[in-house]
Amino acid sequence: MRAAEVAATPLLALCTLSVLSLSFGGESKARSCSEVRQAYNAKGFSLVNVPHQEISGEHLRVCPQGYTCCTSEMEDKLNQQSKLEFENMVEETSHNMRATFVSRHKKFDEFFLELLDNSEKSLNSMFTRTYGKLYIQNSEVFQDLFTELKRYYTGGNVNLEEMLNDFWSKLLERMFQLLNSQYHFTDDYLECVSKYTDQLKPFGDVPRKLKAQVTRAFIAARTFVQGLMVGREVANRVAKVNVAPACVRALTKMLYCPYCRGMPGLKPCHNYCHNVMRGCLANQADLDAEWNLFIDAMLLVADRLEGPFNIEVVIEPIDIKISEAIMTMQDNSMQVSAKVFQGCGQPKPSGIGRSARGISDVFSSRFKHFTPEERPTTAAGTSLERLRVVWRTMQHSVIDIKEKLKESKRFWSNLPDDICAKGKLTESDDEQCWNSHTKGRYFPEVVKEGLTNQMNNPEVDVDITRPDTLIRQQIMALRVMTNKLKNAYNGNDIYFQDSSKFSSYLAGREKKKKKKAEIDINLCLLQNTGTSQNDNTANPKYDLKASLQPNTE
């Protein structure tokens, strides 16, 4: 036995040398990692400890564990690179849509405020030239009207109907005193005068018509601009994706495991990319249904801005309408005064003397009707034509916004398709692409979009029982905004207590409540005035389309 063992020793040694020789010969034929080193360095990474030739890949946790050009450190860095690139892909792909909401919101906001500002300047110029000192002495009544309209539009807690009732009540008090300047009126007496508004109708039908037009137009405009703001905020938040670890692994395997296999230029297969992106963007896809309803509601309100109750119809001739109301009051001043004296009692003479009565004569002579053609321009050159230019620009803006809104429908469910566009991220040749482990066709089926459909996703392990909290919050934000838009379409107002602009007006809420209590009677009387005319449009919440019924709320 010992002799046999001794004889076998040289043979064993010879076999060992042969195996080592084959092993060294195999390594000498290992593929070069030069292309990988070049591509890896182009990403900004250091080449220190990066292999020149393939090494054994047992250390890899994401990529296939065959011979590889990646170390553990490289795989970790490529893992982080995949996450960063995915975040950038989503941001870049959604950039145009998000920029649409930012830029269109800014344009619409600027145009509307300019239109409102020009309308106020036009009224101020016309009334100053026409009514002179009488207007200047009472101009705060009109200034308050435009201040409140602007405050409402920018998110303030302003009840349009109450505010307009308040305006006409103040105007009635001022005019009644001017037309009866030989008498002295106490505050209690003037309050009694306002109680007769319903019976007297001192301004004719102008207050009712203007209230219906202003409320509809401003509700539509404010809700529309708020919708643009909400759309912008939701899109920006959703574009900041929360990348789960399972998604990072899938992204690394798709984008950078070709590096580890020595094929850095190989793009992923199209369907492979779809499965990865639909898994990573499953929650975003669930936003799509509510997003589409939101876009549809925005388009409906945009139609309102182009319809018969659009802002131009209201704002452009507001000075003429108020002037007509003043004329009506002047024409009926004797009858109005007589009925007030009968109901509220005979006022005491002012005791100033006969000369004071000249105020009413001057007042009456100054009030005259102006057609749009006769209306004077402002000193700054703002005119009816200027208002129309601003409005035409604004209308073009609305048309442009509508087209962009239509383009954004189904954006979130289509996001994986947009990212995986052939030729950009993926390979157009289905046979010459990375299929998750080598070059070749990708056979698994593409799953549908949405969280619940990811149960059988072959590439991303998605927990369908844990929806993304941020996405659910944005779905609720869209749902609330869509409800507001639908109400605005039907002429109903809802305060925007969640608006970022609204918070600056909270301090004035208590003051507004007191003001509301003071004019509740006037509001009721004016509403009765409207409904007594047997005209559906008397109700300020009457819908713009004849096919819709008045809101009885």
MOVEN-V867634 format. One record per residue. N is the residue number from 1. SS is DSSP state (h for helix, s for strand, l for the rest). D_CENTER is the distance of its C-alpha to the mean C-alpha in whole Angstrom. Layout:
n = [N/N]
ss = [SS/SS]
d_center = [D_CENTER/D_CENTER]
This chain:
n = [1/2/3/4/5/6/7/8/9/10/11/12/13/14/15/16/17/18/19/20/21/22/23/24/25/26/27/28/29/30/31/32/33/34/35/36/37/38/39/40/41/42/43/44/45/46/47/48/49/50/51/52/53/54/55/56/57/58/59/60/61/62/63/64/65/66/67/68/69/70/71/72/73/74/75/76/77/78/79/80/81/82/83/84/85/86/87/88/89/90/91/92/93/94/95/96/97/98/99/100/101/102/103/104/105/106/107/108/109/110/111/112/113/114/115/116/117/118/119/120/121/122/123/124/125/126/127/128/129/130/131/132/133/134/135/136/137/138/139/140/141/142/143/144/145/146/147/148/149/150/151/152/153/154/155/156/157/158/159/160/161/162/163/164/165/166/167/168/169/170/171/172/173/174/175/176/177/178/179/180/181/182/183/184/185/186/187/188/189/190/191/192/193/194/195/196/197/198/199/200/201/202/203/204/205/206/207/208/209/210/211/212/213/214/215/216/217/218/219/220/221/222/223/224/225/226/227/228/229/230/231/232/233/234/235/236/237/238/239/240/241/242/243/244/245/246/247/248/249/250/251/252/253/254/255/256/257/258/259/260/261/262/263/264/265/266/267/268/269/270/271/272/273/274/275/276/277/278/279/280/281/282/283/284/285/286/287/288/289/290/291/292/293/294/295/296/297/298/299/300/301/302/303/304/305/306/307/308/309/310/311/312/313/314/315/316/317/318/319/320/321/322/323/324/325/326/327/328/329/330/331/332/333/334/335/336/337/338/339/340/341/342/343/344/345/346/347/348/349/350/351/352/353/354/355/356/357/358/359/360/361/362/363/364/365/366/367/368/369/370/371/372/373/374/375/376/377/378/379/380/381/382/383/384/385/386/387/388/389/390/391/392/393/394/395/396/397/398/399/400/401/402/403/404/405/406/407/408/409/410/411/412/413/414/415/416/417/418/419/420/421/422/423/424/425/426/427/428/429/430/431/432/433/434/435/436/437/438/439/440/441/442/443/444/445/446/447/448/449/450/451/452/453/454/455/456/457/458/459/460/461/462/463/464/465/466/467/468/469/470/471/472/473/474/475/476/477/478/479/480/481/482/483/484/485/486/487/488/489/490/491/492/493/494/495/496/497/498/499/500/501/502/503/504/505/506/507/508/509/510/511/512/513/514/515/516/517/518/519/520/521/522/523/524/525/526/527/528/529/530/531/532/533/534/535/536/537/538/539/540/541/542/543/544/545/546/547/548/549/550/551/552/553]
ss = [l/h/h/h/h/h/h/h/h/h/h/h/h/h/h/h/h/h/h/h/h/h/h/h/h/h/h/h/l/l/l/s/l/h/h/h/h/h/h/h/h/h/l/l/l/l/l/l/l/l/l/l/s/l/s/l/l/l/l/l/l/l/l/l/l/l/l/s/l/l/l/h/h/h/h/h/h/h/h/h/h/h/h/h/h/h/h/h/h/h/h/h/h/l/h/h/h/h/h/h/h/h/h/h/h/h/h/h/h/h/h/h/h/h/h/h/h/h/h/h/h/h/h/h/h/h/h/h/h/h/h/l/h/h/h/h/h/l/h/h/h/h/h/h/h/h/h/h/h/h/h/h/h/l/l/l/l/l/l/h/h/h/h/h/h/h/h/h/h/h/h/h/h/h/h/h/h/h/h/l/l/l/s/s/l/l/h/h/h/h/h/h/h/h/h/l/h/h/h/h/l/l/l/l/l/h/h/h/h/h/h/h/h/h/h/h/h/h/h/h/h/h/h/h/h/h/h/h/h/h/h/h/h/h/h/h/h/h/h/l/l/l/l/l/h/h/h/h/h/h/h/h/h/h/h/l/h/h/h/h/l/l/l/l/l/l/l/s/s/h/h/h/h/h/h/h/h/h/h/h/l/h/h/h/h/h/l/h/h/h/h/h/h/h/h/h/h/h/h/h/h/h/h/h/h/h/l/l/l/l/h/h/h/h/h/l/l/h/h/h/h/h/h/h/h/h/h/h/h/h/h/l/h/h/h/h/h/h/h/h/h/h/h/h/l/l/l/s/s/l/l/l/l/h/h/h/h/h/h/h/h/h/h/h/h/h/l/l/l/l/l/l/l/l/l/l/l/l/l/l/l/l/l/h/h/h/h/h/h/h/h/h/h/h/h/h/h/h/h/h/h/h/h/h/h/h/h/l/l/l/h/h/h/h/h/h/h/h/h/l/l/s/l/l/l/s/s/l/l/l/l/l/l/s/l/l/l/l/s/l/l/l/l/l/l/l/l/l/l/l/h/h/h/h/h/h/l/l/l/l/l/l/l/l/l/l/l/l/h/h/h/h/h/h/h/h/h/h/h/h/h/h/h/h/h/h/h/h/h/l/l/l/l/l/l/l/l/l/l/l/l/h/h/h/h/h/h/h/h/h/h/h/h/h/h/h/h/h/h/h/h/h/h/h/h/h/h/h/h/h/h/l/l/l/l/h/h/h/l/l/l/l/l/l/l/l/l/l/l/l/l/l/l]
d_center = [93/93/94/92/89/90/90/87/85/85/84/81/80/80/78/75/76/75/72/71/72/69/66/67/67/64/62/63/61/58/55/54/50/50/47/45/47/45/42/42/42/40/37/38/41/44/47/49/51/49/52/53/54/53/54/54/51/51/49/46/44/41/43/46/49/51/52/49/48/46/47/46/44/43/41/39/38/37/35/33/33/31/29/28/27/26/23/23/23/20/18/20/19/15/15/15/12/10/11/10/6/8/11/9/7/11/13/11/12/15/16/16/17/20/21/21/23/25/26/27/29/31/32/33/35/36/37/39/41/42/43/43/44/44/40/40/41/39/36/34/33/31/30/29/27/25/24/23/21/19/19/17/14/14/14/17/19/21/22/22/25/27/26/28/31/31/31/34/36/36/37/40/41/41/43/45/47/47/49/51/52/55/54/53/50/49/46/47/48/45/43/45/45/41/42/44/40/40/44/44/41/42/39/39/36/34/32/32/30/28/27/26/24/22/21/19/18/17/15/13/12/11/9/8/6/5/4/2/3/3/3/5/7/8/9/11/12/14/15/17/20/22/25/28/32/33/30/31/35/34/32/35/37/35/35/38/41/42/42/45/46/47/45/42/41/41/37/36/37/34/34/35/31/29/31/30/27/26/28/26/22/23/21/18/19/19/15/16/17/14/11/13/13/10/10/13/12/9/12/14/13/13/16/17/16/19/21/24/22/20/19/22/25/24/24/26/29/29/32/34/33/34/37/38/37/40/42/42/43/46/47/48/48/52/51/48/50/53/51/50/53/54/52/51/55/56/55/57/58/57/60/59/61/61/59/56/56/55/51/51/53/51/47/48/50/46/44/44/42/40/38/36/38/40/37/38/36/35/37/34/34/31/32/31/30/28/26/26/25/22/21/22/20/17/18/18/15/14/16/15/11/13/15/13/11/14/15/13/14/16/15/16/19/20/20/23/25/23/24/28/28/32/33/30/31/33/37/37/41/41/44/44/41/40/40/40/44/45/45/45/43/41/42/39/37/33/32/29/25/24/25/28/30/30/33/36/34/37/35/33/34/31/31/29/30/28/24/22/21/18/16/18/15/12/14/14/11/9/13/12/9/11/14/12/11/15/16/15/16/19/19/19/17/16/16/13/15/13/11/12/13/15/17/19/20/22/25/25/25/29/30/27/29/32/31/30/34/35/34/34/37/36/32/35/37/34/33/37/37/35/36/39/39/39/35/32/30/31/29/26/24/26/24/23/25/29/28/26/28/28/26/29/27]
